[in-house]
């Protein structure tokens, strides 16, 4: 009995030490961000504004992911070393650094020398100029982008949200309604900041920073320069302008220089960040499309499979959360079936994601068919890919391949590898990666030539992060990164 009590006391002491270390880690993460514009992530999972339990759980996931212990005590030591050295604004994966430190612990005298060696290329990074950003429209994606931009403003060394364009008269009541929708969200919870209205300025004061609210019916009528906004990136999330001609109207407004559409676009580059963004030089292209949430979910995984095994043909079925386009109760709708009550029915509808993939991956032109089923959940979707492979493999081989892409290479921001046997749609709400590969659900036929892959995605939050990644590329404010 005494032995059991001794063990229990030791467990309590360890938990207390671990939580104390986590509190110290959270402070270092905050200091690095607000003092030096250095953002730490843990295998691409965000750490800013996370609580103690969140941090501990992320470390547990990280250890299971790389099949080596990823200790909070090691993270604290490495974070302290990062804080001690001179670095430019950066985004650093402390999970990857900790993992590599254990692999190379016999090669370095101490943690600081290890960190200096790993980040030796950081100071060669070109200095970046902050970019003014305007949100044209303030719907689901617009508000999530605003949340992320404002919570990650830091010292303002990357993108600065300066204005939001809406329609209709700006009254105290309208401003408060806009503010209320930003403060609280039925799916994504409370905004981790402050939102105050200022009718005199016609602005929202978000985290103490003025964001102007502009009322306009036509993009070309706006003069952003009157508000001190210059050379701005306009992120259009209205859905009203979908082709090059219509989107070009933004460039006729004073103070705007680039446009990013948060939907598939016609006549403009459709980009899935991580897959084809480097094919287009922002010095030469002024209008970009971030494609669709489903295209962003499946394209990174398809690229990994195509590059490694080859894709002969395939079918995409997306089980998609209902959207604001559908009716709350049965009523007329311009499209078949979408008129039926969204929260009560599974609704078959079309998706262009299968064809859209080829805009980012031309080698898949004509190889994919696609369809969609809208289901009674407000957020959190699932893409099912049935593929005929060019080269045979096994479930273990395919999972090992996807795990490699999630751990290293150009798609680490896009692909999250799930080990969770109990994963359901609500679990992936709030995931910053657009593709969450469900390794336990993967099916490969006995001959190894056909596979079924299950890709989860937060069709709002994950997509919004892809929009922001692309926006940073267009604005040329990407920091030094170590993934």
Secondary structure per residue as TSV (DSSP state, phi and psi in degrees):
chain	resnum	aa	ss	phi	psi
A	1	X	-	360.0	-41.6
A	2	X	H	-62.6	-38.7
A	3	X	H	-62.7	-42.5
A	4	X	H	-63.9	-40.3
A	5	X	H	-66.6	-39.2
A	6	X	H	-61.6	-43.3
A	7	X	H	-61.9	-42.3
A	8	X	H	-63.8	-41.5
A	9	X	H	-62.9	-40.1
A	10	X	H	-64.5	-39.1
A	11	X	H	-63.4	-42.5
A	12	X	H	-62.1	-42.8
A	13	X	H	-64.2	-40.7
A	14	X	H	-64.0	-43.8
A	15	X	H	-62.3	-39.2
A	16	X	H	-64.7	-43.2
A	17	X	H	-63.4	-41.4
A	18	X	H	-65.2	-40.2
A	19	X	H	-70.4	-36.6
A	20	X	H	-63.3	-43.0
A	21	X	H	-62.6	-37.1
A	22	X	H	-66.7	-39.2
A	23	X	H	-61.1	-42.8
A	24	X	H	-64.0	-40.4
A	25	X	H	-61.8	-44.1
A	26	X	H	-60.1	-39.5
A	27	X	H	-64.7	-42.6
A	28	X	H	-65.6	-41.9
A	29	X	H	-56.8	-45.5
A	30	X	H	-66.7	-43.7
A	31	X	H	-62.2	-43.1
A	32	X	H	-61.6	-40.3
A	33	X	H	-71.0	-50.7
A	34	X	H	-81.1	-25.9
A	35	X	H	-92.4	-34.7
A	36	X	H	-124.9	0.4
A	37	X	-	57.0	37.9
A	38	X	E	-109.8	118.0
A	39	X	E	-101.4	124.7
A	40	X	E	-97.0	138.0
A	41	X	E	-129.2	164.0
A	42	X	E	-121.8	102.2
A	43	X	T	47.6	52.0
A	44	X	T	69.9	0.0
A	45	X	E	-83.9	133.2
A	46	X	E	-67.4	144.8
A	47	X	-	-116.3	-21.3
A	48	X	T	-66.0	133.9
A	49	X	T	67.6	18.6
A	50	X	-	-91.3	149.8
A	51	X	-	-91.9	179.6
A	52	X	H	-59.4	-47.0
A	53	X	H	-63.5	-39.3
A	54	X	H	-58.9	-45.7
A	55	X	H	-64.7	-43.2
A	56	X	H	-63.7	-43.3
A	57	X	H	-64.3	-38.5
A	58	X	H	-64.1	-36.6
A	59	X	H	-67.4	-36.9
A	60	X	H	-62.9	-45.2
A	61	X	H	-61.0	-44.2
A	62	X	H	-61.2	-43.3
A	63	X	H	-62.9	-40.0
A	64	X	H	-69.3	-35.9
A	65	X	H	-63.9	-47.8
A	66	X	H	-94.9	-1.4
A	67	X	T	57.4	35.7
A	68	X	S	-144.6	148.7
A	69	X	-	-61.9	129.1
A	70	X	-	-115.5	98.3
A	71	X	-	-92.3	142.9
A	72	X	H	-62.8	-30.1
A	73	X	H	-66.6	-39.2
A	74	X	H	-67.1	-40.4
A	75	X	H	-61.3	-40.9
A	76	X	H	-61.4	-44.7
A	77	X	H	-63.0	-43.5
A	78	X	H	-70.4	-39.8
A	79	X	H	-62.0	-39.4
A	80	X	H	-62.7	-40.8
A	81	X	H	-64.4	-41.0
A	82	X	H	-61.4	-40.3
A	83	X	H	-66.1	-27.5
A	84	X	H	-83.2	-17.7
A	85	X	S	-104.4	157.7
A	86	X	-	-84.6	121.2
A	87	X	-	-137.2	151.6
A	88	X	-	-77.7	173.9
A	89	X	S	-50.3	133.0
A	90	X	E	-154.4	164.0
A	91	X	E	-126.3	115.4
A	92	X	E	-123.0	134.2
A	93	X	E	-91.5	102.8
A	94	X	H	-72.4	-22.8
A	95	X	H	-65.0	-46.3
A	96	X	H	-64.8	-40.2
A	97	X	H	-63.3	-43.2
A	98	X	H	-64.5	-43.6
A	99	X	H	-59.6	-46.0
A	100	X	H	-70.3	-31.5
A	101	X	H	-62.6	-40.6
A	102	X	H	-69.1	-32.4
A	103	X	H	-72.0	-26.9
A	104	X	T	-120.1	21.5
A	105	X	T	-64.0	-15.8
A	106	X	T	-88.8	-3.4
A	107	X	S	-98.3	-8.2
A	108	X	-	-130.5	145.7
A	109	X	S	-71.7	-35.9
A	110	X	S	-156.8	176.5
A	111	X	H	-63.7	-40.8
A	112	X	H	-62.1	-42.3
A	113	X	H	-65.8	-34.9
A	114	X	H	-62.6	-48.9
A	115	X	H	-63.4	-43.2
A	116	X	H	-59.3	-40.5
A	117	X	H	-67.0	-43.8
A	118	X	H	-68.2	-34.8
A	119	X	T	-105.9	24.5
A	120	X	T	-64.5	-21.7
A	121	X	T	-87.9	-1.4
A	122	X	G	-63.1	-42.6
A	123	X	G	-75.0	-3.9
A	124	X	G	-85.2	-8.9
A	125	X	S	-66.9	137.9
A	126	X	-	-68.6	146.2
A	127	X	-	-67.5	138.1
A	128	X	-	-104.4	151.1
A	129	X	-	-106.6	128.7
A	130	X	-	-57.3	148.9
A	131	X	E	-118.2	129.3
A	132	X	E	-72.7	140.4
A	133	X	E	-127.0	137.6
A	134	X	E	-119.8	130.6
A	135	X	E	-95.2	117.7
A	136	X	E	-97.9	97.2
A	137	X	-	107.0	149.9
A	138	X	-	-141.5	51.5
A	139	X	S	-91.5	-149.5
A	140	X	H	-58.3	-53.3
A	141	X	H	-70.1	-41.1
A	142	X	H	-57.5	-44.1
A	143	X	H	-70.0	-37.1
A	144	X	H	-67.9	-39.2
A	145	X	H	-63.2	-42.0
A	146	X	H	-61.0	-44.8
A	147	X	H	-56.1	-48.6
A	148	X	H	-67.8	-43.8
A	149	X	H	-61.1	-42.9
A	150	X	H	-75.8	-33.6
A	151	X	H	-76.1	-19.5
A	152	X	T	-113.2	21.8
A	153	X	-	-64.6	-40.4
A	154	X	T	56.4	-123.5
A	155	X	T	-90.4	7.6
A	156	X	T	74.1	29.1
A	157	X	S	-86.9	-5.9
A	158	X	S	-117.5	-95.8
A	159	X	E	-109.1	138.5
A	160	X	E	-120.6	112.8
A	161	X	E	-72.9	114.1
A	162	X	E	-107.8	-27.1
A	163	X	E	-157.1	156.2
A	164	X	E	-129.6	129.4
A	165	X	E	-103.2	127.7
A	166	X	E	-132.8	175.8
A	167	X	S	-104.5	159.7
A	168	X	S	89.7	164.3
A	169	X	-	-66.6	140.8
A	170	X	-	-94.5	104.2
A	171	X	-	-113.3	172.2
A	172	X	H	-60.4	-39.9
A	173	X	H	-64.9	-44.4
A	174	X	H	-63.9	-45.2
A	175	X	H	-59.0	-43.3
A	176	X	H	-66.1	-36.4
A	177	X	H	-65.7	-41.4
A	178	X	H	-61.2	-45.2
A	179	X	H	-63.1	-41.6
A	180	X	H	-62.9	-40.1
A	181	X	H	-67.0	-28.7
A	182	X	H	-78.6	-38.3
A	183	X	H	-64.6	-45.5
A	184	X	E	-128.7	142.3
A	185	X	E	-136.4	132.4
A	186	X	T	-62.0	-25.3
A	187	X	T	-100.9	-47.2
A	188	X	T	-98.1	2.2
A	189	X	E	79.7	-161.7
A	190	X	E	-77.4	143.8
A	191	X	-	-72.2	132.7
A	192	X	S	-85.7	65.3
A	193	X	S	-177.4	-169.7
A	194	X	-	-113.7	143.3
A	195	X	E	-133.6	115.7
A	196	X	E	-122.8	142.2
A	197	X	E	-91.9	148.3
A	198	X	E	-138.8	95.9
A	199	X	T	-66.2	-36.0
A	200	X	T	-60.4	-43.7
A	201	X	T	-80.9	-15.8
A	202	X	T	54.8	61.4
A	203	X	E	-151.0	159.6
A	204	X	E	-102.7	132.8
A	205	X	E	-98.5	100.9
A	206	X	E	-104.4	118.5
A	207	X	T	52.4	36.8
A	208	X	T	82.5	1.9
A	209	X	E	-111.5	135.3
A	210	X	E	-76.6	124.8
A	211	X	E	-120.3	110.9
A	212	X	E	-70.4	140.6
A	213	X	E	-105.1	120.5
A	214	X	E	-112.7	131.5
A	215	X	E	-99.1	124.3
A	216	X	-	-155.8	144.8
A	217	X	S	-96.5	-25.7
A	218	X	-	-129.9	130.9
A	219	X	G	-57.5	-40.0
A	220	X	G	-70.4	-11.6
A	221	X	G	-82.9	-9.3
A	222	X	-	-89.8	136.9
A	223	X	B	-114.7	95.2
A	224	X	G	-68.5	-26.4
A	225	X	G	-64.1	-24.1
A	226	X	G	-62.2	-21.3
A	227	X	G	-103.7	11.8
A	228	X	T	79.6	15.2
A	229	X	-	-95.3	123.4
A	230	X	-	-128.5	145.0
A	231	X	S	52.5	43.7
A	232	X	E	-84.1	152.6
A	233	X	E	-92.2	121.8
A	234	X	E	-96.4	118.7
A	235	X	E	-98.9	107.0
A	236	X	E	-90.8	112.0
A	237	X	-	-120.2	25.5
A	238	X	S	-80.9	-30.9
A	239	X	S	81.3	-1.0
A	240	X	S	-80.7	-28.7
A	241	X	-	-116.0	116.1
A	242	X	-	-121.4	-12.3
A	243	X	B	-119.7	172.3
A	244	X	H	-59.7	-42.2
A	245	X	H	-62.1	-46.9
A	246	X	H	-68.0	-42.3
A	247	X	H	-68.2	-27.0
A	248	X	G	-64.6	-18.9
A	249	X	G	-61.4	-30.2
A	250	X	G	-62.0	-34.3
A	251	X	G	-74.2	-10.7
A	252	X	G	-84.4	-12.5
A	253	X	S	-78.9	147.7
A	254	X	B	-75.6	125.5
A	255	X	T	103.2	-4.9
A	256	X	E	-106.0	138.7
A	257	X	E	-128.6	-21.1
A	258	X	E	-138.2	154.1
A	259	X	E	-132.4	136.4
A	260	X	E	-128.9	118.6
A	261	X	E	-92.3	131.6
A	262	X	S	-95.9	53.8
A	263	X	S	-168.7	166.1
A	264	X	-	-61.9	140.2
A	265	X	-	-122.7	154.4
A	266	X	B	-105.6	132.5
A	267	X	S	79.4	6.9
A	268	X	S	-131.1	157.4
A	269	X	E	-62.5	126.1
A	270	X	E	-96.3	116.4
A	271	X	-	-112.6	133.4
A	272	X	-	-109.7	106.2
A	273	X	T	-59.1	135.2
A	274	X	T	99.7	-22.3
A	275	X	T	-105.1	-55.8
A	276	X	T	-133.4	14.1
A	277	X	G	-65.7	-31.3
A	278	X	G	-75.0	-5.5
A	279	X	G	-73.4	-12.3
A	280	X	S	-127.7	124.9
A	281	X	-	-87.2	120.2
A	282	X	T	-63.9	-15.2
A	283	X	T	-74.4	-19.1
A	284	X	T	-112.8	-16.8
A	285	X	-	-119.2	133.0
A	286	X	-	-104.9	-21.9
A	287	X	E	-124.4	128.1
A	288	X	E	-128.6	155.5
A	289	X	E	-119.1	139.5
A	290	X	-	-90.7	15.2
A	291	X	-	57.3	-155.6
A	292	X	-	-108.3	167.6
A	293	X	H	-62.3	-40.6
A	294	X	H	-68.8	-40.7
A	295	X	H	-60.9	-40.3
A	296	X	H	-69.0	-26.3
A	297	X	H	-75.2	-44.0
A	298	X	H	-90.8	-28.3
A	299	X	H	-64.0	-43.4
A	300	X	H	-59.3	-41.4
A	301	X	H	-68.2	-42.0
A	302	X	H	-63.7	-36.3
A	303	X	H	-63.8	-43.3
A	304	X	H	-60.5	-43.7
A	305	X	H	-69.9	-44.9
A	306	X	H	-61.5	-44.7
A	307	X	H	-68.8	-30.0
A	308	X	H	-99.7	-36.4
A	309	X	T	-123.0	-25.6
A	310	X	-	87.7	142.9
A	311	X	E	-118.8	119.8
A	312	X	E	-81.7	-48.2
A	313	X	E	-164.7	169.2
A	314	X	E	-174.2	170.2
A	315	X	E	-132.1	137.2
A	316	X	E	-108.5	128.2
A	317	X	E	-121.8	118.2
A	318	X	E	-105.5	127.0
A	319	X	E	-97.0	98.5
A	320	X	E	-108.2	139.5
A	321	X	E	-57.9	149.7
A	322	X	-	-67.2	156.8
A	323	X	-	-127.9	172.8
A	324	X	T	-65.5	-15.1
A	325	X	T	-69.2	-24.2
A	326	X	S	-86.5	167.0
A	327	X	-	-87.9	143.8
A	328	X	S	-71.4	-39.2
A	329	X	S	-127.4	164.7
A	330	X	S	-55.9	126.3
A	331	X	-	-163.8	174.3
A	332	X	-	-62.6	144.9
A	333	X	-	-148.8	149.1
A	334	X	S	-69.6	-21.2
A	335	X	S	-112.4	147.8
A	336	X	S	-61.3	143.8
A	337	X	S	73.0	-30.7
A	338	X	T	-69.7	-9.4
A	339	X	T	-76.2	-13.7
A	340	X	S	-81.8	151.6
A	341	X	-	-53.3	118.9
A	342	X	T	-65.2	-36.9
A	343	X	T	-85.7	2.3
A	344	X	T	-118.3	-11.5
A	345	X	-	-132.6	149.4
A	346	X	-	-86.9	130.5
A	347	X	E	-125.5	116.2
A	348	X	E	-74.9	131.2
A	349	X	E	-148.2	176.1
A	350	X	-	-91.7	157.8
A	351	X	-	-139.7	140.8
A	352	X	-	-93.3	9.3
A	353	X	H	-62.7	-36.8
A	354	X	H	-59.9	-44.6
A	355	X	H	-74.6	-34.1
A	356	X	H	-65.5	-27.3
A	357	X	H	-56.1	-37.4
A	358	X	H	-66.7	-18.3
A	359	X	H	-69.8	-28.8
A	360	X	H	-95.7	-31.3
A	361	X	-	-126.4	84.9
A	362	X	G	-56.6	-26.4
A	363	X	G	-66.2	-14.5
A	364	X	G	-98.3	8.8
A	365	X	T	-53.4	123.1
A	366	X	T	75.6	5.3
A	367	X	T	-96.6	-13.9
A	368	X	E	-120.7	136.9
A	369	X	E	-105.8	163.7
A	370	X	E	-155.6	155.1
A	371	X	E	-154.1	168.8
A	372	X	E	-138.4	148.2
A	373	X	E	-125.9	116.0
A	374	X	E	-81.5	132.3
A	375	X	E	-124.4	161.7
A	376	X	S	-76.6	57.0
A	377	X	-	-129.1	145.7
A	378	X	S	-79.3	-17.3
A	379	X	S	-166.2	152.9
A	380	X	-	99.4	109.3
A	381	X	E	-125.6	169.0
A	382	X	E	-138.7	125.9
A	383	X	E	-104.6	129.5
A	384	X	E	-110.2	118.6
A	385	X	E	-107.8	117.1
A	386	X	E	-104.4	114.3
A	387	X	E	-123.5	140.5
A	388	X	E	-95.3	123.4
A	389	X	E	-93.0	149.9
A	390	X	S	-73.3	-35.4
A	391	X	S	-125.5	141.3
A	392	X	-	-72.4	154.4
A	393	X	-	-153.5	-169.7
A	394	X	-	-129.9	170.6
A	395	X	H	-59.0	-44.2
A	396	X	H	-63.7	-40.9
A	397	X	H	-65.2	-42.1
A	398	X	H	-67.3	-42.1
A	399	X	H	-65.1	-39.6
A	400	X	H	-62.3	-39.9
A	401	X	H	-61.8	-48.2
A	402	X	H	-67.9	-33.7
A	403	X	H	-64.7	-38.3
A	404	X	H	-63.0	-43.7
A	405	X	H	-66.7	-30.8
A	406	X	H	-76.1	-20.3
A	407	X	H	-96.9	-31.7
A	408	X	S	-151.1	156.2
A	409	X	S	105.6	-165.2
A	410	X	T	-81.5	-7.5
A	411	X	T	-113.7	17.5
A	412	X	T	-67.7	-27.5
A	413	X	T	-76.9	-19.8
A	414	X	T	-96.9	-34.2
A	415	X	E	-110.0	123.2
A	416	X	E	-108.8	133.5
A	417	X	E	-99.1	116.8
A	418	X	E	-96.8	132.9
A	419	X	-	-106.6	2.4
A	420	X	-	-77.8	116.7
A	421	X	T	-71.9	-16.8
A	422	X	T	-108.7	16.2
A	423	X	-	-62.2	128.4
A	424	X	-	-133.2	173.6
A	425	X	G	-60.5	-38.4
A	426	X	G	-66.1	-22.6
A	427	X	G	-68.6	-25.1
A	428	X	G	-96.8	-0.5
A	429	X	T	-67.4	126.5
A	430	X	T	97.2	5.0
A	431	X	-	-80.9	130.6
A	432	X	S	-80.2	-18.2
A	433	X	S	-83.9	141.1
A	434	X	S	-77.8	-16.9
A	435	X	E	-128.1	117.7
A	436	X	E	-114.3	105.4
A	437	X	E	-80.8	117.9
A	438	X	E	-87.7	91.6
A	439	X	G	-64.5	-30.1
A	440	X	G	-76.3	-18.8
A	441	X	G	-93.5	-9.4
A	442	X	-	-58.7	137.6
A	443	X	E	-124.6	132.0
A	444	X	E	-130.3	131.7
A	445	X	-	-67.2	163.3
A	446	X	T	-59.1	-35.7
A	447	X	T	-81.3	-4.3
A	448	X	S	76.5	9.2
A	449	X	S	-100.0	-13.3
A	450	X	E	-129.3	140.2
A	451	X	E	-139.4	151.1
A	452	X	E	-122.5	121.1
A	453	X	E	-113.9	140.8
A	454	X	E	-113.7	117.5
A	455	X	E	-119.3	110.7
A	456	X	E	-84.6	155.7
A	457	X	E	-160.8	137.9
A	458	X	-	-79.0	103.2
A	459	X	T	-68.2	-7.9
A	460	X	T	-106.4	-61.2
A	461	X	H	-71.9	-46.6
A	462	X	H	-62.4	-41.5
A	463	X	H	-65.5	-41.1
A	464	X	H	-58.9	-36.0
A	465	X	H	-69.4	-34.5
A	466	X	H	-64.8	-38.8
A	467	X	H	-59.5	-45.2
A	468	X	H	-67.8	-39.5
A	469	X	H	-60.2	-43.4
A	470	X	H	-67.6	-39.4
A	471	X	H	-60.2	-39.5
A	472	X	H	-66.3	-38.1
A	473	X	H	-65.2	-46.9
A	474	X	H	-60.7	-40.1
A	475	X	H	-82.1	-6.0
A	476	X	T	56.9	44.8
A	477	X	-	-119.4	19.9
A	478	X	-	-66.0	126.8
A	479	X	-	-80.2	173.6
A	480	X	E	-62.4	134.7
A	481	X	E	-126.1	148.0
A	482	X	E	-131.4	105.0
A	483	X	-	-116.4	360.0
